[in-house]
């Protein structure tokens, strides 16, 4: 009797453990990296990382893995947008003609699946011709709905074996648009970086990883017109003073030369 009771209890516990694990697997993710964003030059969203123009030069860059896919991830911000670039290095034959990369954004730092409500996707229609589209989706109950108003931007390009995807996401300027996550300065958000090979969402997603991105606080603002004017005025005044100083030094040397001449 005791053995039977023990078996029944063991079976119930085992089933509960399976159900609980399935619940957590289906409703949450695990963050692999935490990234502290930096301020830097505003990059051009064109699918190219051009370091000669200093774009992305101040970005946080990490080499990481989502599932078994090696990627380089770049993160930078300015006073209006967060910029993310994903570079994927594959053999040319393994680049699917309709591959895509999406950034799926949580409403907060939470990694709960239901909190990921905003998706920005750059989808190739023909990767060898570098034909792509940018999509902005609102997610509700795992269903992707096309946003009525697109916020942000995205581009992609295949160069040799490397495909580069670039995104811009507005910070603190959505004006109450409920279809997108409103990013705020000095806040943290979970980002699901997703890779897929067919334009069907979410079933086309083959690999994904979660990254916690900390958006830097807006501690300093761009120089105002008044500050710029004061800077110009100060520069002019110091230039005039420098000119006067140079003129008087010239006079002193001339006077000294005359005195030496009279002494002779």
KAQUI-V266475 format. One record per helix or strand. SS is the DSSP state (alpha for helix, beta for strand). FROM is the first residue (numbers start at 0). LEN is the number of residues. If there is no record, write none. Layout:
ss->(SS	SS)
from->(FROM	FROM)
len->(LEN	LEN)
This chain:
ss->(alpha	beta	beta	beta	alpha	beta	beta	beta	alpha	beta	beta	alpha	beta	alpha	beta	beta	beta	beta	beta	beta	beta	alpha)
from->(1	27	30	38	50	59	68	80	91	99	111	112	115	126	130	142	152	161	182	186	204	224)
len->(26	1	6	1	3	7	9	9	3	7	1	3	11	3	10	4	7	10	1	10	11	39)
